[in-house]
Amino acid sequence: MSVPFVDLKAQYLSIKDEIDEAISTVLNSTQFIGGQIVKDFELAFANYVSVNHCISCANGTDSIELALQALGIGEGDEVIIPALTWISTAEAVNNVGAEPIFVDILADECTINPHLIEEKITDKTKAIIPVHLYGLPARMPEILEIAKKHDLRIIEDCAQAHGASIEGKKVGTFGDAASFSFYPGKNLGAYGDAGAVVTNDDGLAENVRRLSNHGQLSKHDHQIIGRNSRMDTMHAAVLSVKLRHIESWTEKRIAHAKRYTEFLTSVQTPVVPVGHRHVYHLYVIQSDKREELMNKLKKEGIGCAIHYPTALPFVEAYSYKNHGQNNFPVAERVTSRILSLPMYAEMGEEFIRMTGDSIN
Ligand SMILES: Cc1ncc(COP(=O)(O)O)c(C=O)c1O
């Protein structure tokens, strides 16, 4: 018996009737971009996050770019981001003409180390993008304090953390704006690329909406130079259905994580600070024997993956920054130890037991 890393088919089958009906409604309406179905999803997602505005867009990477642009960040500016994240966080900064400045991470939590942020702040620094990596909220109270002290904007990268929270306050509500990805494998995933920016700031929301739709709020009223980054109606229809289930799916992920943590005796399991709700987009263990573990799991047909094998300062694309071997010691060590185990709501207890037994 093999254990898949994720199983999107199992999720689809569990809500097939609802999804098929929602897609059929879109097909029959022949409204394929925007429209009431997209507006309904934006409203429902804003309510879910507890923010005033949700502006849907084409993908999570665009949502970071749009938030940066709407905040007026661009050429000559610096933006602080963690050394360990998916490359989109950094790419988005480069793509608006600004420079990503990497900061090392916390060894156990794998999110940005707030104590190392201030030493990277210069007079060019305009913003911090904390990433709630794997579904665990970054240390927002400390980060907010630094941002306030240095008058910096905060864009939360919530791509992996739908529904995560600190003391009951959801991620996406701490910063000036937040970006979400609805990539199919995410905790809330569309059937293709999709994303959203959320914010409580009316002006910022209007800016993002203009930027994402050719600079216009109404047809042919191009007040600024924008772009085409809109959500397809089909994705909004799928996401609205899935949003009804996300809380029960998240509770299942949390229960699976608890079982894993009970089982696993020989590796480091995820560390969750008191008051943080980890939503386990990924269940990531750490071990000095990562390569051996990975080979064993693969041989036994148990899915696993590394998120991510190389800290961003050391990927080829960022070699222009000439970072030295000792500049990000924690991220470097963590990337040699992390391993993501199978995790999805529909996963059976026997899969957790098999994976746990194999690792032990
Ligand atoms: C941390 C993080 N940021 C940004 C993104 C970008 O999202 P998308 O793939 O929808 O562009 C992702 C998606 O993988 C992510 O994991």
The ligand as an SDF file (V2000), in Angstrom:
LIG
                    3D

 16 16  0  0  0  0  0  0  0  0999 V2000
    4.8750   31.0280    0.6750 C   0  0  0  0  0  0  0  0  0  0  0  0
    4.2940   31.2040   -0.6960 C   0  0  0  0  0  0  0  0  0  0  0  0
    4.2190   32.4420   -1.2050 N   0  0  0  0  0  0  0  0  0  0  0  0
    3.6910   32.6670   -2.4200 C   0  0  0  0  0  0  0  0  0  0  0  0
    3.2170   31.6330   -3.2020 C   0  0  0  0  0  0  0  0  0  0  0  0
    2.7520   31.9450   -4.5830 C   0  0  0  0  0  0  0  0  0  0  0  0
    1.4850   31.4550   -4.9030 O   0  0  0  0  0  0  0  0  0  0  0  0
    1.1060   31.0470   -6.3880 P   0  0  0  0  0  0  0  0  0  0  0  0
    1.7100   29.7210   -6.6660 O   0  0  0  0  0  0  0  0  0  0  0  0
   -0.3970   30.9890   -6.3410 O   0  0  0  0  0  0  0  0  0  0  0  0
    1.5950   32.0970   -7.3030 O   0  0  0  0  0  0  0  0  0  0  0  0
    3.2590   30.3270   -2.7110 C   0  0  0  0  0  0  0  0  0  0  0  0
    2.7560   29.2150   -3.5200 C   0  0  0  0  0  0  0  0  0  0  0  0
    3.3280   28.1900   -3.6730 O   0  0  0  0  0  0  0  0  0  0  0  0
    3.8340   30.1020   -1.4240 C   0  0  0  0  0  0  0  0  0  0  0  0
    3.9250   28.8710   -0.9140 O   0  0  0  0  0  0  0  0  0  0  0  0
  1  2  1  0
  2  3  1  0
  2 15  2  0
  3  4  2  0
  4  5  1  0
  5  6  1  0
  5 12  2  0
  6  7  1  0
  7  8  1  0
  8  9  2  0
  8 10  1  0
  8 11  1  0
 12 13  1  0
 12 15  1  0
 13 14  2  0
 15 16  1  0
M  END
$$$$
